[in-house]
Amino acid sequence: MPVFHTERLTLRLLEVGDSEALELLINDHDIARTTLNIPYPYPKGSAEAFIHRRTEAAQNGDGFSFAIIHKESNEFMGSIGMQLDKKNNRAELGYWLGKRFWNQGYVTEGVKRIAQYGFEELKLNKIHAAAMTKNPASSNVMKKIGMQYEGTFRQHFLKWDVYEDISYYGILREDYLTDS
């Protein structure tokens, strides 16, 4: 199974041993409020079941969920997920990072490496991602790795009884190869 190293990070598949650190970081209102699928409060004990599901997805080649680990401190910082659509040769990225690690370029660094894996090793044609319009930091990550804005779906997602606008971004293999 893949393990990647960047300047400051190690990216490896989530492991059951990450459960406690994951739950401590992800159980944050500010993280949940701007993500599509993270609940708040985060249900105690559910990280382990999530990790088991994502391990099975990786074994089946349907997707990967990578732990973001700080190289120097070996600290768990968050996660980058890649869900594959084999029929259409594309993947959707999703990511979150513990609040104390925000605004330091960690997610951009990690997502850039995972996109490289998608195009160079998985031979994907497209990688796409979505973000709530109220989460410009997430959209900025997408732009920094070369994704192009593809449109906004208005009131597309119901989160906590509010309809949220969702912006979509994508990068094609040909664009990635041109920029590399």
Secondary structure as UniProt FT lines:
FT   STRAND          3..5
FT   STRAND          9..13
FT   HELIX           16..18
FT   HELIX           19..26
FT   HELIX           29..33
FT   TURN            44..45
FT   HELIX           46..60
FT   STRAND          63..70
FT   TURN            71..73
FT   STRAND          76..85
FT   HELIX           86..88
FT   STRAND          90..97
FT   HELIX           99..101
FT   TURN            102..103
FT   HELIX           106..116
FT   HELIX           117..121
FT   STRAND          126..132
FT   TURN            133..134
FT   HELIX           136..144
FT   TURN            145..146
FT   STRAND          148..159
FT   TURN            160..161
FT   STRAND          162..172
FT   HELIX           173..179
//
